[in-house]
Amino acid sequence: MFAVLLEKTKNRPGAVLTEKEISVCGEESEDLLKAWLDELLFCYTVEHLVLVRIKSIDVGDREMRAFVLFDIFDGEYYAVKEEVKAVTYHELGVKKVHNSWQAQVIFDV
Amino acid sequence: MPQIWDGPLEKIDDYRWRIPKSYKAGMRVDGIIYADEKLLKDIRHDKAAEQVANVSFLPGIVKASFGMPDIHWGYGFAIGGVAAMDIEKGGVISPGGVGYDINCGVRLVRTDLFEKDVRPHLKELVAGLFHAVPSGVGSEGDIRVTAREEKEILVKGAGWAVANGYGTEDDLEATEERGAMAGADPEKVSDRAYARGRQQSGTLGSGNHFLEVQAIDQLYGRDAADALGLAEGQIMVMIHSGSRGLGYQVCDDSLKTMNACLDKYNIHVPDRQLACAPVESPEGKDYLAAMRAAANYAWNNRQCLMHLVRQVFEKVFASSWQKLGMRLVYDVAHNIAKIETHRVKGEERMLCVHRKGATRAFGPGHPDVPERYRQIGQPVIIPGDMGRNSYLLVGTQAAMDETFGSTCHGAGRLRSRHEAKRVVDFHALMKELEAKGIVVMASGHGTVVEEAPSAYKDVNDVVGVVHNAGIARRVCRMRPLGVVKG
């Protein structure tokens, strides 16, 4: 999603990252995925936080907890590409393929 | 090669095509698409027609699931769709049937200026508008409001702006719903929605939102043009914007709630984005109250934007906006759900009319049309693309009889944003527009190429269909002179 939202134009020397704990829940894996992306989108649009790295993540059947490192958005280091209005339910899907998971999500831009 | 939709489209006449309800088990009514042969080919290039069929699954739907000639693929509901549900018969309301940008809409401002007056100042004017009106992704405005004022805006809509000196009572007279829907409840709007909408009052936004300085290049029939005080060559200003982050979040919150209650009401939908609840259910009522609040936010926003536009014209032409004749012609919503009374099978029924990428087009004599326009019908504003035309139409009795008083909303996208970015060259496009005498300013190259004329159907074709089908009547056509894009 962040690749849709923006791109990094140059490295910020001495950047101090912000750590946040994000916990979401959902009835099904699709709901969990959407809730996770909703949370990240909210962090970006309201708090201007750009995801840099997921430090740790714990995914259960109905909940997900992660510690995430964010950079603060600064137009000098990031170029805005698109506005994502929302993470839609349209054709949202999560499926297990061999030993990994494959997801499809459509953003309203 | 893109996949062609090969479902059934039975010809009713030259401008109407039917998807019979026998097409899919679960369809409650037919789908009806307004198009000519040319537009039908474009419509078959995406899944919009399938989405028209899917909407007909929704409980309480009456008459048909309609697609306007500018219809194109959307999320769940197609963009350019109209669907009305009978409230007494368990009819539902669906946030997806309104869209994320609640009360995305257009307003049209007339002026006493003519092209010869504006042309020498065009670059200065467009630059002035670009700098005065905050635009682009996540743009923030200069109109700062307190938390209490924020809630007032959600109730009073454009009336808040007028009360605070950003317009006049006359502007409200020329705004759908007088710029504020009754029944809005700010307490039904989540903290997240407030957070996303904060500091965005008086901002244009990005994507297909724009400000255009246009000149009337063709009049159709004198009666309506005279009633609207319009003449060939006259300068108009069009503003296209919506409810910004606040509206997006209201839609998203409500979709979550309604997805969770589909089982409760035993509703089956073919796509989760069509999640809905009975209008009379607690979930339906909550959404309606929050949606109205977001709609009011959007009307206030467009009123504030018009105020900024008037200020720029005052500066450039060294005269007051009143002396420049900058009167609001009309403001219409094209993403909204409304409770309206319409005749269905000869009976007056209370319906929840969803217009997603469709414009209300009430005919002459309707009490909801402002008195000044009651003889000619409600003004309908149809933005096109930045290289061709836009239109002013009026609503008709045929629209009342057929489409719950609804018509098209724009040109309709032909290419996805992604595809437009891939095939359109920014510099070549700017040259092409410059050759036509069109001055463009935008926050980024990306938006300009995404919004290139070739990314859209020809609005002249779209308007031709609604005019010939009788679900709106042409009044005048405009062509762009100056464009500000988010």
Chai-1 contact restraints between the chains, C-beta under 6 A:
chainA,res_idxA,chainB,res_idxB,connection_type,confidence,min_distance_angstrom,max_distance_angstrom,comment,restraint_id
A,T45,B,R196,contact,1.0,0.0,6.0,A-B,restraint_1
A,V46,B,A195,contact,1.0,0.0,6.0,A-B,restraint_2
A,V80,B,V137,contact,1.0,0.0,6.0,A-B,restraint_3
A,E83,B,V137,contact,1.0,0.0,6.0,A-B,restraint_4
A,E83,B,S206,contact,1.0,0.0,6.0,A-B,restraint_5
A,K85,B,Y100,contact,1.0,0.0,6.0,A-B,restraint_6
A,K85,B,Y248,contact,1.0,0.0,6.0,A-B,restraint_7
A,A86,B,Y100,contact,1.0,0.0,6.0,A-B,restraint_8
A,A86,B,Y248,contact,1.0,0.0,6.0,A-B,restraint_9
A,A86,B,D252,contact,1.0,0.0,6.0,A-B,restraint_10
A,T88,B,Y75,contact,1.0,0.0,6.0,A-B,restraint_11
A,T88,B,Q273,contact,1.0,0.0,6.0,A-B,restraint_12
A,Y89,B,R272,contact,1.0,0.0,6.0,A-B,restraint_13
A,Y89,B,Q273,contact,1.0,0.0,6.0,A-B,restraint_14
A,H90,B,Y75,contact,1.0,0.0,6.0,A-B,restraint_15
A,H90,B,G76,contact,1.0,0.0,6.0,A-B,restraint_16
A,H90,B,Q273,contact,1.0,0.0,6.0,A-B,restraint_17
A,D108,B,Y75,contact,1.0,0.0,6.0,A-B,restraint_18
A,D108,B,Y100,contact,1.0,0.0,6.0,A-B,restraint_19
